[in-house]
Amino acid sequence: MTGTPTPSQPMAPTQPAPAGQPAGKPENDDRWNKAVRDIMGGPVIISILAVVLALVVGAILIAATDPEVQKAAGYFFARPGDTFKAIWDSVSSAYVSMFQGAIYNFRRPTFAAGIRPLTETLTFATPLIVSGLGVALAFRVGLFNIGGQGQILIAAAASAWVGFSWNLPPVIHLVLAVVAGIAGGAIWAGIVGVLKARTGAHEVIVTIMLNYIAFYLVAYMLRTQGLLQAPGSNNPKAPAIHANAVFPPLFGEQYNLTWAFIVVIAATVFVWWLINRSSLGFRFRAVGENPNAARVAGINVKNIYLYAMLIAGGLVGIAGASQALGVFPQGISSGVDAGIGFDAITVALLGRSKPWGVFIAGLLFGALKAGGFTIQAANDIPIDIVLVMQSLIVLFVAAPPLVRAIFRLPTPGSTPRRQRPIVTKEVAAK
């Protein structure tokens, strides 16, 4: 018979399907579906959707606090279209104002004037990125660096002192002032590393206490002649920085953006190389994953804690130097940190403690800061709403299951539920 296999035409043996895979389904399809599920439920998508959710909640708050919306809502059942139009006008106007204050202002006559909001975003983002890198580096080692405020204050004081008390050639003076800021931040964070390594003190408690010590110490120095207070002045303010130690503008005097942003880019590249390409970074990651296993493998965990805090403090110190030498060259005060130390924790969380993720998160929060002032000025909306949006971003980033539940996203690594086969009465009877 034609259907009977002959010896010259052997029948190919049937390969059994892998466990958990239906017969006849290509293995490549399963791999593709798994990759799609991992991407859709992964940290990048979660971070993006966290920002989207924060913007949605922010839009609700903007509409709820707008007087025109409240007025139109009073006769909603008579003319509902007026309420929806008022909501659209309020929210769209607010977010357009935010875009014009953070990215580009189309109302300006020239491109150079229109691009100024973007430079303001980069200016706000400069200290946020580098201080976020310091917090993220500590996170990767399993440490919580909550002491950004104190490290920025000490670094700014050290940079300012070198900036106004020395008189050196332009480039040398600026470099030494920045190095002084890095050293100040590293030393202040190194105290935490020493206490953590030698005594087992919890770094959260120590960093918070050091924040208070740094604040009152700098405040004392700003009120004391011969330390940081300007000569002949009764105000708690330091003298102006020498012109040779001030960060020069990056794109001209018409913009506030300085060369400190280039230093921040270099710091981001350095942290990326340190974590992903260096042997020290490998030890950092090993201790962060499991300090006990790292200790068994021969890694000196105590020294790793010290090294991590020193480098993290030095990175935060760059933020302090940029504040003293770029933002407040006329003289620092006790408010030179401007809340950056605590905002850095948010930036590190949103960036998932990865260098380029922190860089992008810093740009986002810089845009929120720059656009928040425009919203307040153009639409009479409280800037506190922007702070609420920042807090909501942290909330959603810290709760990935909540974001997955809202958008019905899969959990990475999970397998899709298989539908049960439909069994009819005729099939069941057989």
C-alpha positions in Angstrom: 0.0 0.0 0.0 1.1 3.5 -0.7 0.6 4.6 2.9 2.9 1.9 4.4 6.4 3.1 5.0 9.1 1.2 3.1 12.6 0.5 4.4 14.0 3.1 2.0 11.7 5.7 3.5 11.8 5.3 7.3 9.2 7.1 9.4 10.6 10.0 11.4 10.1 9.4 15.1 7.8 11.8 16.9 9.5 14.0 19.5 7.5 14.4 22.7 6.5 18.0 23.6 8.5 19.6 26.4 6.8 19.5 29.8 4.2 22.3 30.2 4.1 23.0 26.5 1.2 21.9 24.3 2.0 19.4 21.6 2.5 21.1 18.2 3.3 24.6 19.7 6.6 26.0 18.5 9.1 26.6 21.3 10.0 30.0 19.8 6.5 31.2 20.4 6.8 30.4 24.1 10.1 32.2 24.3 8.6 35.3 22.5 5.6 35.4 24.7 7.7 35.1 27.8 9.9 38.0 26.6 6.9 40.1 25.9 5.5 39.4 29.4 8.8 40.2 31.1 9.0 43.5 29.2 5.4 44.5 29.8 5.7 43.7 33.5 9.3 44.8 33.9 10.6 47.8 35.9 10.9 50.1 32.9 7.3 49.9 32.0 6.3 50.1 35.7 8.3 53.4 36.0 6.7 54.9 32.9 3.2 54.0 34.0 3.9 55.3 37.5 4.6 58.7 35.9 1.5 58.4 33.8 -0.6 57.6 36.8 0.9 60.5 38.7 0.0 62.8 35.8 -3.6 61.5 35.8 -4.0 62.0 39.5 -2.4 65.4 39.2 -4.9 66.3 36.5 -7.7 65.4 38.8 -6.3 67.6 41.6 -5.8 70.5 39.2 -9.4 70.2 38.0 -10.7 69.9 41.5 -9.0 73.0 42.7 -9.8 75.2 39.7 -12.5 77.8 40.5 -14.0 77.7 37.0 -14.4 73.9 37.3 -16.1 74.3 40.6 -18.4 77.0 39.3 -19.4 74.9 36.3 -19.9 71.8 38.5 -22.6 73.7 40.3 -25.0 73.3 37.4 -23.6 70.0 36.1 -26.9 68.3 35.6 -28.3 71.3 33.6 -25.3 71.8 31.3 -22.8 68.9 31.8 -20.8 70.1 28.7 -19.7 73.2 30.5 -18.1 71.2 33.3 -16.2 68.9 30.9 -15.0 71.9 28.9 -13.9 73.7 32.1 -12.0 70.5 33.2 -10.3 70.2 29.8 -9.4 73.9 29.7 -7.9 73.7 33.2 -5.9 70.6 32.8 -4.7 71.3 29.3 -3.7 74.8 30.2 -1.8 73.6 33.2 0.1 70.9 31.4 0.9 73.2 28.4 2.3 75.7 30.8 4.4 72.9 32.4 5.7 72.0 29.0 6.5 75.6 28.1 8.2 76.1 31.4 10.2 72.8 31.3 10.9 72.1 27.6 10.2 74.8 25.0 8.2 78.0 25.0 6.6 78.5 21.6 5.6 82.0 22.6 9.1 83.3 22.5 10.2 85.2 19.4 13.5 83.3 18.8 14.7 79.8 19.2 17.4 80.9 21.7 14.7 82.4 23.9 12.3 79.5 23.5 14.9 76.8 24.5 15.6 78.6 27.8 13.1 76.4 29.7 15.0 73.3 28.7 18.2 74.8 30.1 16.4 75.5 33.3 15.3 71.9 33.5 18.9 70.8 33.1 20.0 73.3 35.7 17.5 71.9 38.2 18.4 68.3 37.2 22.2 68.8 37.7 22.4 68.3 41.5 19.4 65.9 41.5 21.2 63.5 39.1 24.5 63.4 40.9 23.1 63.2 44.4 20.7 60.5 43.1 23.7 58.6 41.9 25.2 58.7 45.4 22.0 57.4 46.9 21.6 54.7 44.2 25.2 53.5 44.7 24.6 53.0 48.4 21.3 51.2 47.5 23.2 48.7 45.3 25.4 47.8 48.3 22.3 47.4 50.5 22.8 50.7 52.3 20.2 53.4 52.7 22.0 56.8 52.3 19.4 59.2 53.8 22.2 61.7 54.6 22.2 63.6 51.4 21.2 66.8 53.0 24.2 66.8 55.5 26.6 65.7 52.8 25.5 68.5 50.5 25.8 71.1 53.3 29.3 70.0 54.3 30.4 69.8 50.6 29.0 73.2 49.8 30.7 74.7 52.8 34.1 73.2 51.8 33.7 74.3 48.2 32.7 77.8 49.2 35.6 78.2 51.7 38.1 77.2 49.0 36.2 79.4 46.5 36.3 82.6 48.5 39.4 82.3 50.6 41.9 81.2 48.0 43.1 83.1 45.0 44.4 80.8 42.2 44.4 80.7 38.4 40.9 80.0 36.8 40.9 76.3 36.0 43.0 75.3 39.0 40.9 77.2 41.4 37.6 75.7 40.1 39.1 72.1 40.2 40.3 72.5 43.7 37.0 73.9 44.9 35.2 70.9 43.4 37.6 68.5 44.8 37.1 70.1 48.2 33.4 69.5 47.9 33.9 65.9 46.9 36.2 65.4 49.8 33.7 67.1 52.2 30.8 64.9 51.1 33.0 61.7 51.2 34.3 62.4 54.7 30.8 63.1 56.0 29.4 59.9 54.5 32.6 58.0 55.4 31.7 58.5 59.1 28.5 56.5 58.4 30.6 53.8 56.7 33.0 53.5 59.6 30.3 53.3 62.2 28.4 50.7 60.0 31.5 48.6 59.5 33.0 48.7 62.9 30.0 48.9 65.3 27.1 47.7 63.2 25.2 51.0 63.7 22.2 51.3 61.4 23.0 53.7 58.5 19.5 55.2 58.4 19.7 56.5 62.0 23.3 57.7 61.7 22.7 59.6 58.4 19.6 61.3 59.8 21.4 62.4 62.9 24.4 63.6 60.8 21.9 65.7 58.8 21.0 67.6 61.9 24.7 68.0 62.9 25.7 69.3 59.5 22.8 71.7 59.4 23.5 73.3 62.8 27.3 73.1 62.2 27.1 75.0 58.9 24.6 77.5 60.4 27.1 78.1 63.3 29.9 78.7 60.8 27.8 81.1 58.8 27.3 83.2 61.9 30.9 83.2 63.0 33.5 85.6 61.7 36.6 83.9 60.5 34.8 80.7 59.5 32.2 81.1 56.8 30.5 84.5 57.6 31.3 87.3 55.2 33.6 89.9 56.9 31.8 92.9 58.3 28.4 91.3 57.9 25.9 90.3 60.5 23.9 88.1 58.2 24.4 84.3 58.2 25.9 84.3 54.7 29.3 83.4 53.2 31.3 85.8 51.0 30.9 85.7 47.3 32.9 83.1 45.4 36.0 84.3 43.6 35.3 84.5 39.8 38.0 82.0 39.0 36.2 79.3 41.1 32.7 79.8 39.6 31.3 77.3 37.2 31.3 79.1 33.8 28.0 79.1 31.8 27.7 76.2 29.3 25.8 78.0 26.5 26.4 81.7 27.3 25.5 84.2 29.9 21.8 84.3 28.9 21.3 80.8 30.4 21.8 79.6 34.0 23.1 76.2 32.9 26.8 75.8 33.8 29.6 73.3 33.1 28.5 71.4 36.2 26.1 69.5 34.0 29.1 68.1 32.0 30.6 67.0 35.3 27.4 65.3 36.1 27.4 63.4 32.8 31.0 62.3 33.5 29.9 61.2 37.0 27.1 59.1 35.5 29.5 57.4 33.1 31.9 56.7 35.9 29.2 55.2 38.1 28.0 53.0 35.2 31.6 51.8 34.6 32.2 51.3 38.3 29.1 49.1 38.9 29.1 47.2 35.7 32.7 46.9 34.5 35.0 47.1 37.6 36.0 44.4 40.1 35.0 46.8 42.9 31.6 47.2 41.4 31.2 43.4 41.2 31.9 43.2 45.0 29.4 46.1 45.5 26.7 44.1 43.7 27.7 40.8 45.5 27.4 42.4 48.9 24.1 44.1 47.9 22.6 40.8 46.8 23.7 38.7 49.8 26.3 40.0 52.3 26.6 36.6 54.0 27.3 34.8 50.7 29.8 37.5 49.8 31.5 37.1 53.1 31.8 33.3 52.5 33.3 34.0 49.1 36.1 36.0 50.7 34.8 39.6 50.2 35.5 41.9 53.1 32.0 43.2 53.6 33.0 45.8 56.2 35.5 47.5 53.8 32.9 47.4 51.0 30.5 49.3 53.2 33.2 51.9 53.9 34.2 52.2 50.2 30.6 52.5 49.1 29.8 55.3 51.5 32.9 57.2 50.7 32.1 57.1 46.9 28.5 57.8 47.5 29.3 60.8 49.7 31.8 62.0 47.1 29.1 61.9 44.4 26.6 63.8 46.6 29.5 66.2 47.3 29.5 67.1 43.6 25.9 68.3 44.1 27.0 70.5 47.0 29.9 71.9 44.9 27.6 72.7 42.0 25.2 74.5 44.4 28.0 76.6 46.0 30.0 77.3 42.8 27.2 77.5 40.2 23.8 78.3 41.8 24.9 80.5 44.7 28.2 82.1 43.7 27.1 85.3 45.5 27.5 83.4 48.8 25.9 80.3 50.3 23.4 80.2 53.2 22.1 77.5 55.4 19.4 76.7 52.7 22.0 75.8 50.1 20.8 72.2 50.0 17.3 73.3 48.8 15.8 69.9 49.7 18.0 68.1 47.1 19.2 65.5 49.6 15.8 64.1 50.1 14.7 64.5 46.5 17.7 62.4 45.5 16.1 59.4 47.3 13.1 59.8 45.0 15.3 60.1 41.9 17.2 56.9 42.9 14.0 55.0 43.5 12.5 56.0 40.2 15.8 55.2 38.4 15.8 51.7 39.9 19.3 52.5 41.3 20.8 52.2 37.8 23.1 55.0 36.6 21.3 55.9 33.4 17.9 55.3 35.0 18.9 57.8 37.7 20.0 60.2 35.0 16.6 60.1 33.2 14.7 60.3 36.5 16.8 63.4 37.4 15.8 65.0 34.1 12.1 64.2 34.8 12.2 65.8 38.3 14.2 68.7 37.0 11.4 69.2 34.4 8.7 69.0 37.2 10.6 71.6 39.2 11.0 74.0 36.3 7.5 73.5 35.0 6.0 73.7 38.5 6.9 77.4 38.8 5.4 78.1 35.4 2.1 76.4 36.4 1.9 78.5 39.6 2.7 81.7 37.8 0.5 81.2 34.7 -2.5 79.3 36.1 -2.5 80.3 39.7 -2.2 76.6 40.7 -0.5 75.8 43.9 3.0 74.4 43.4 2.2 71.9 46.1 0.3 69.9 43.4 3.7 69.3 41.7 5.1 68.0 45.0 2.0 65.7 45.3 2.8 64.4 41.8 6.4 63.7 42.8 5.2 61.8 45.9 2.7 59.8 43.8 5.5 58.7 41.4 7.4 57.3 44.4 4.3 55.6 45.7 3.5 53.9 42.4 7.2 53.0 41.8 7.4 51.4 45.2 4.2 49.4 44.6 4.6 47.5 41.3 1.7 45.1 42.1 -0.6 48.1 42.3 0.5 49.4 38.9 0.2 45.9 37.4 -3.3 45.5 38.8 -4.5 48.9 37.4 -3.2 48.2 33.9 -3.6 44.4 34.1 0.0 43.8 33.4 1.6 40.3 33.7 4.1 39.6 36.4 7.7 39.0 35.0 8.6 35.3 35.0 5.1 34.1 35.4 3.3 31.8 32.8 0.0 32.7 31.3 -3.0 30.9 32.6 -4.1 28.2 30.2 -7.8 28.0 29.4 -9.5 24.7 30.2 -10.7 22.8 27.2 -14.4 23.0 26.6 -15.9 19.6 27.2 -19.4 19.0 25.8 -21.9 16.5 27.1 -21.3 14.2 24.0 -17.5 14.2 24.6 -18.0 13.6 28.3 -20.4 10.7 27.6 -17.7 9.0 25.5 
